[in-house]
Amino acid sequence: MPLENFRFFSKEWAVFALCLVVLVAFYFSLGVTGPLFLIAWFLAYLSFPIVRLLEGRSMSRAGAVAVTISFVVLLLLAVAAILGPWVYREIKQLIQELPGMIEWMSDRINEFSVWISGRLNIEAQEFEFNFQEAWLVRLQEMQISDLQTVRPFLTSGLGFILYLVQLALLPIFYIYLLLHFDRIPTLIERMIPAQILPHYQRYAAKFDSLILGYIQGLFLVCCFLAFSYALGLSLSGVRFGLVVGIVAGFLSFIPYLGFFAGITVSTLLILIYGQGFWIWIGFALTFGIAQLIESYYLTPRLVGSRVGLHPLAVILLVIAGANVAGLAGMIIAIPLGAMLWIVLDDLLVEKQRREGGELPD
């Protein structure tokens, strides 16, 4: 329907706007429960295709939900049983050796301050004092901020209990959303004005396919990178390579973050523990081979075909998302950018069609 025929002040638009205001106000009134509900909705969104598949095999909705939840729980337990002991051992060792690592970095910083003071004619003690003072202020600010965050739970036993109860609502939300997930689109469509309902349905189908494909593809890529990094760094002899590899792999959910974080932390660990030349070869081969496979084979087939964005656009979207909404913004920036591109592309095609010109390639 042409935009000029829309009536934005009709009764349907008023009802739609009222529903949006009520939903937004209700979400913010939930407090901590609101984000938990969104997490449960996200998990149900990823799991519901399994429920659909089981229902297609003549299984009831309740049975399909029970099988899906059992599968997810057993999968998490299996991963925890396989990796849990190794990860726990490395994290325990990391905590024990962390003071020594901090002392090593502090010594290197002091050496650097002496070296640069000779180049810039600055007193080394003054440079070192300023550096330490800045970090002391920062640590005090972090401690004050953390104390303000946990003070309500430390001073109120009832508040802490209520917080635990709210966390326990996550699996309850997840179960109920799985049971009634297909009713949510119908409820949303009933609130959409009839004038734009066909457009909403068309874009909803496109966005659903894009987001689901993007998340599934990116999850597979992250699993591959976590396995490759952890295996390669461990075999190369990098200290705490298993933990660093797993964390770096799943940080790749944010483009480029996992790769650079893994390289930075691995380099520091190799330098701190003074390991030999061959460990550098293994370190380089681990990240080099994993990135070649991920960049030229996995991502183009599992993620790139779904998103259809240029790498430069991806970088700019991640930066913009980080500036606007921090970590959450970095995560949702790419799918939001891809959805916006779909809308803009349709508008450009419609503009060319109305003008009777050639459509762009």
C-alpha positions as CSV (number, residue, x, y, z in Angstrom):
1,M,0.0,0.0,0.0
2,P,1.5,3.4,-0.9
3,L,2.6,5.5,2.0
4,E,0.5,8.5,0.9
5,N,-2.7,6.5,1.6
6,F,-1.7,5.8,5.3
7,R,-3.8,7.5,7.9
8,F,-1.5,7.9,10.9
9,F,-4.2,9.4,13.2
10,S,-6.8,6.6,12.9
11,K,-8.2,4.7,15.8
12,E,-6.0,1.7,15.0
13,W,-2.8,3.7,15.2
14,A,-3.9,5.2,18.6
15,V,-4.6,1.7,20.0
16,F,-1.2,0.5,18.6
17,A,0.7,3.4,20.2
18,L,-1.1,2.8,23.5
19,C,-0.2,-0.8,23.5
20,L,3.5,0.1,22.8
21,V,3.5,2.6,25.7
22,V,1.9,0.1,28.1
23,L,4.4,-2.7,27.1
24,V,7.4,-0.4,27.5
25,A,6.2,0.8,30.9
26,F,5.4,-2.7,32.0
27,Y,8.9,-3.9,31.0
28,F,10.7,-1.2,33.0
29,S,8.4,-1.9,36.0
30,L,9.7,-5.5,36.1
31,G,13.2,-4.4,37.2
32,V,15.6,-7.3,37.1
33,T,12.9,-9.7,35.9
34,G,12.6,-7.8,32.6
35,P,16.1,-8.8,31.3
36,L,15.6,-12.3,32.6
37,F,12.4,-12.5,30.5
38,L,14.2,-11.3,27.4
39,I,16.9,-14.0,28.0
40,A,14.2,-16.7,28.3
41,W,12.6,-15.4,25.1
42,F,15.9,-15.5,23.3
43,L,16.5,-19.1,24.4
44,A,13.0,-20.1,23.5
45,Y,13.4,-18.5,20.1
46,L,16.5,-20.6,19.4
47,S,14.9,-23.8,20.8
48,F,11.4,-23.6,19.3
49,P,12.5,-25.0,15.9
50,I,13.3,-28.3,17.7
51,V,9.8,-28.2,19.2
52,R,8.3,-27.7,15.7
53,L,10.4,-30.6,14.4
54,L,9.2,-33.0,17.1
55,E,5.6,-31.9,16.7
56,G,6.0,-32.8,13.0
57,R,6.8,-36.4,14.2
58,S,3.3,-36.7,15.8
59,M,4.5,-35.6,19.3
60,S,2.3,-33.4,21.5
61,R,3.4,-29.9,22.4
62,A,4.1,-30.8,26.0
63,G,6.1,-33.9,25.0
64,A,8.1,-31.9,22.5
65,V,8.9,-29.2,25.1
66,A,9.9,-31.9,27.6
67,V,12.2,-33.6,25.1
68,T,13.7,-30.2,24.0
69,I,14.5,-29.1,27.6
70,S,15.9,-32.5,28.4
71,F,18.1,-32.4,25.4
72,V,19.4,-28.9,26.3
73,V,20.1,-29.9,29.9
74,L,21.8,-33.1,29.0
75,L,24.0,-31.3,26.4
76,L,25.0,-28.7,29.0
77,L,25.8,-31.4,31.6
78,A,27.8,-33.4,29.0
79,V,29.9,-30.3,28.1
80,A,30.4,-29.5,31.8
81,A,31.4,-33.1,32.6
82,I,34.0,-33.2,29.8
83,L,35.5,-29.7,30.1
84,G,34.6,-28.8,33.7
85,P,37.5,-30.5,35.5
86,W,40.1,-29.1,33.1
87,V,38.7,-25.6,33.1
88,Y,38.3,-25.7,36.9
89,R,41.9,-26.8,37.4
90,E,43.3,-24.0,35.0
91,I,41.1,-21.3,36.6
92,K,42.3,-22.4,40.1
93,Q,45.9,-22.2,39.0
94,L,45.3,-18.9,37.3
95,I,43.9,-17.4,40.5
96,Q,46.9,-18.7,42.4
97,E,49.5,-17.3,40.0
98,L,47.7,-14.1,39.3
99,P,49.7,-12.0,41.9
100,G,52.9,-13.1,40.3
101,M,51.7,-12.2,36.8
102,I,50.6,-8.8,38.1
103,E,54.0,-8.3,39.7
104,W,55.8,-9.2,36.4
105,M,53.7,-6.7,34.5
106,S,54.4,-4.1,37.1
107,D,58.1,-4.7,36.8
108,R,58.0,-4.4,33.0
109,I,56.0,-1.1,33.3
110,N,58.6,0.2,35.7
111,E,61.4,-0.7,33.3
112,F,59.5,1.0,30.5
113,S,59.1,4.1,32.6
114,V,62.9,4.2,33.2
115,W,63.6,3.8,29.5
116,I,61.1,6.4,28.3
117,S,62.1,8.9,31.0
118,G,65.6,8.9,29.5
119,R,64.1,9.6,26.0
120,L,61.7,12.3,27.1
121,N,63.7,13.9,30.0
122,I,61.1,13.0,32.5
123,E,61.9,11.9,36.1
124,A,61.3,8.2,36.2
125,Q,59.9,8.4,39.7
126,E,57.4,11.1,38.7
127,F,56.3,9.0,35.7
128,E,55.9,5.9,37.8
129,F,54.1,7.7,40.6
130,N,51.6,9.2,38.1
131,F,50.9,5.9,36.6
132,Q,50.4,4.1,39.9
133,E,48.2,7.0,41.2
134,A,46.0,6.9,38.2
135,W,45.4,3.1,38.7
136,L,44.9,3.6,42.4
137,V,42.1,6.1,41.7
138,R,40.6,3.8,39.2
139,L,40.6,0.8,41.5
140,Q,39.0,2.9,44.3
141,E,36.3,4.0,41.9
142,M,35.6,0.4,40.9
143,Q,35.4,-0.7,44.5
144,I,33.0,2.1,45.4
145,S,30.8,1.3,42.3
146,D,30.8,-2.5,43.2
147,L,30.0,-1.7,46.8
148,Q,27.0,0.4,45.8
149,T,25.8,-2.3,43.5
150,V,25.9,-5.1,46.2
151,R,25.0,-2.9,49.2
152,P,21.2,-3.6,48.9
153,F,21.8,-7.3,48.9
154,L,24.3,-7.1,51.8
155,T,22.1,-4.9,54.0
156,S,18.9,-6.7,53.3
157,G,18.5,-10.4,53.6
158,L,15.0,-10.2,52.1
159,G,16.3,-8.3,49.1
160,F,18.9,-11.0,48.5
161,I,16.2,-13.8,48.8
162,L,14.0,-11.9,46.3
163,Y,16.9,-11.6,43.9
164,L,17.5,-15.4,44.0
165,V,13.8,-16.0,43.5
166,Q,13.8,-13.7,40.4
167,L,16.8,-15.7,39.0
168,A,14.8,-18.9,39.6
169,L,12.1,-17.5,37.3
170,L,14.3,-17.8,34.2
171,P,13.6,-21.6,33.7
172,I,9.9,-21.0,34.4
173,F,9.8,-18.3,31.7
174,Y,11.6,-20.5,29.3
175,I,9.2,-23.4,29.8
176,Y,6.1,-21.3,29.4
177,L,7.5,-19.5,26.3
178,L,8.3,-22.8,24.7
179,L,4.8,-24.0,25.4
180,H,3.1,-20.9,23.8
181,F,5.8,-19.5,21.6
182,D,3.7,-19.6,18.4
183,R,1.0,-17.5,20.0
184,I,3.3,-14.5,20.3
185,P,3.4,-13.5,16.6
186,T,-0.4,-13.8,16.5
187,L,-0.7,-11.5,19.5
188,I,1.6,-9.0,17.9
189,E,-0.3,-9.0,14.6
190,R,-3.5,-8.2,16.4
191,M,-2.0,-5.0,17.7
192,I,-0.6,-4.0,14.2
193,P,-2.8,-1.5,12.2
194,A,-4.4,-3.2,9.2
195,Q,-2.8,-0.6,6.9
196,I,0.7,-1.9,7.6
197,L,0.0,-5.5,8.5
198,P,1.0,-6.9,5.1
199,H,4.3,-5.0,5.3
200,Y,4.8,-6.2,8.8
201,Q,4.2,-9.9,7.9
202,R,6.6,-9.7,5.0
203,Y,9.4,-8.1,6.9
204,A,8.8,-10.3,10.0
205,A,9.4,-13.4,7.8
206,K,12.6,-11.9,6.4
207,F,13.9,-10.7,9.8
208,D,13.1,-14.1,11.4
209,S,15.0,-16.0,8.8
210,L,17.9,-13.5,9.0
211,I,18.2,-13.5,12.8
212,L,17.8,-17.2,13.3
213,G,20.3,-18.0,10.5
214,Y,22.8,-15.4,11.8
215,I,22.7,-16.7,15.4
216,Q,22.9,-20.4,14.4
217,G,25.7,-19.7,12.0
218,L,27.6,-17.5,14.4
219,F,27.2,-20.1,17.2
220,L,28.7,-22.8,15.1
221,V,31.6,-20.5,14.1
222,C,32.2,-19.7,17.8
223,C,32.2,-23.4,18.7
224,F,34.7,-24.1,16.0
225,L,37.0,-21.3,17.1
226,A,36.8,-22.2,20.8
227,F,37.7,-25.8,20.0
228,S,40.5,-24.8,17.6
229,Y,42.0,-22.1,19.9
230,A,41.8,-24.3,23.1
231,L,43.3,-27.4,21.3
232,G,46.0,-25.5,19.5
233,L,47.1,-23.4,22.5
234,S,47.1,-26.4,24.8
235,L,49.1,-28.5,22.4
236,S,51.5,-25.6,21.9
237,G,52.2,-25.4,25.6
238,V,50.7,-22.0,26.2
239,R,50.0,-21.6,29.9
240,F,46.2,-21.6,30.6
241,G,45.6,-22.2,26.9
242,L,42.4,-24.2,27.4
243,V,40.6,-21.3,29.3
244,V,42.1,-18.6,27.0
245,G,41.0,-20.6,23.9
246,I,37.5,-21.2,25.0
247,V,36.9,-17.6,26.1
248,A,38.5,-16.2,23.0
249,G,36.4,-18.5,20.8
250,F,33.1,-17.4,22.3
251,L,34.1,-13.8,22.5
252,S,34.1,-14.1,18.7
253,F,30.3,-13.6,18.9
254,I,31.4,-10.0,18.7
255,P,33.3,-9.7,15.5
256,Y,37.1,-9.4,15.8
257,L,37.0,-9.2,19.6
258,G,37.8,-12.8,20.3
259,F,40.6,-12.9,17.8
260,F,42.4,-9.8,19.2
261,A,41.7,-10.8,22.9
262,G,43.1,-14.3,22.3
263,I,46.2,-13.0,20.6
264,T,46.8,-10.3,23.3
265,V,46.3,-12.6,26.3
266,S,48.3,-15.5,24.8
267,T,51.2,-13.2,23.9
268,L,51.3,-11.9,27.5
269,L,51.2,-15.4,28.9
270,I,54.1,-16.5,26.7
271,L,56.2,-13.5,27.7
272,I,55.4,-13.9,31.4
273,Y,56.4,-17.5,31.6
274,G,59.4,-17.1,29.3
275,Q,58.6,-20.1,27.1
276,G,60.7,-21.1,24.1
277,F,60.8,-20.4,20.4
278,W,58.6,-23.3,19.3
279,I,55.7,-22.2,21.4
280,W,55.6,-19.0,19.3
281,I,55.3,-21.2,16.1
282,G,52.4,-23.2,17.6
283,F,50.7,-20.0,18.8
284,A,51.0,-18.4,15.3
285,L,49.8,-21.6,13.6
286,T,46.8,-21.9,15.9
287,F,45.4,-18.5,15.3
288,G,46.5,-18.4,11.6
289,I,44.9,-21.6,10.6
290,A,41.8,-21.1,12.6
291,Q,41.3,-17.6,11.2
292,L,41.9,-18.8,7.6
293,I,39.2,-21.5,8.0
294,E,36.8,-19.1,9.7
295,S,37.3,-16.2,7.4
296,Y,37.3,-17.9,4.0
297,Y,35.1,-20.9,4.6
298,L,32.9,-20.9,7.7
299,T,31.8,-17.3,8.0
300,P,31.0,-16.7,4.3
301,R,28.8,-19.8,4.2
302,L,27.2,-19.8,7.7
303,V,27.0,-16.1,8.5
304,G,27.9,-13.9,5.5
305,S,25.2,-15.2,3.2
306,R,22.6,-14.4,5.8
307,V,23.8,-10.9,6.7
308,G,25.0,-9.6,3.4
309,L,27.1,-6.7,4.9
310,H,30.5,-5.5,3.8
311,P,33.3,-6.1,6.3
312,L,33.9,-2.4,6.7
313,A,30.2,-1.9,7.5
314,V,30.5,-4.7,10.1
315,I,33.4,-2.9,11.8
316,L,31.5,0.5,11.8
317,L,28.4,-1.1,13.2
318,V,30.3,-2.8,16.0
319,I,31.9,0.5,16.9
320,A,28.6,2.4,16.8
321,G,26.9,-0.3,18.9
322,A,29.7,-0.2,21.5
323,N,29.4,3.6,21.8
324,V,25.6,3.5,22.1
325,A,24.9,0.5,24.3
326,G,28.2,-1.1,25.3
327,L,28.6,-4.9,25.1
328,A,24.9,-5.4,24.3
329,G,25.1,-2.9,21.5
330,M,28.1,-4.7,20.0
331,I,26.2,-8.0,20.0
332,I,23.0,-6.7,18.4
333,A,24.6,-4.1,16.0
334,I,25.1,-6.5,13.1
335,P,21.6,-8.0,12.9
336,L,20.0,-4.6,13.4
337,G,22.2,-3.2,10.6
338,A,21.3,-6.1,8.4
339,M,17.6,-5.6,9.0
340,L,17.9,-1.8,8.3
341,W,19.7,-2.7,5.1
342,I,16.8,-4.9,4.0
343,V,14.4,-2.0,4.5
344,L,16.6,0.5,2.8
345,D,17.1,-1.9,-0.2
346,D,13.3,-2.3,-0.6
347,L,12.8,1.5,-0.4
348,L,15.5,2.0,-3.1
349,V,13.9,-0.6,-5.3
350,E,10.5,1.0,-4.8
351,K,11.9,4.4,-5.6
352,Q,13.4,3.2,-8.8
353,R,10.2,1.4,-9.8
354,R,8.2,4.6,-9.3
355,E,10.6,6.7,-11.3
356,G,10.6,4.1,-14.1
357,G,14.4,3.9,-14.1
358,E,16.8,1.0,-14.1
359,L,17.1,-1.0,-10.9
360,P,20.6,-0.9,-9.3
361,D,22.7,-4.1,-9.6
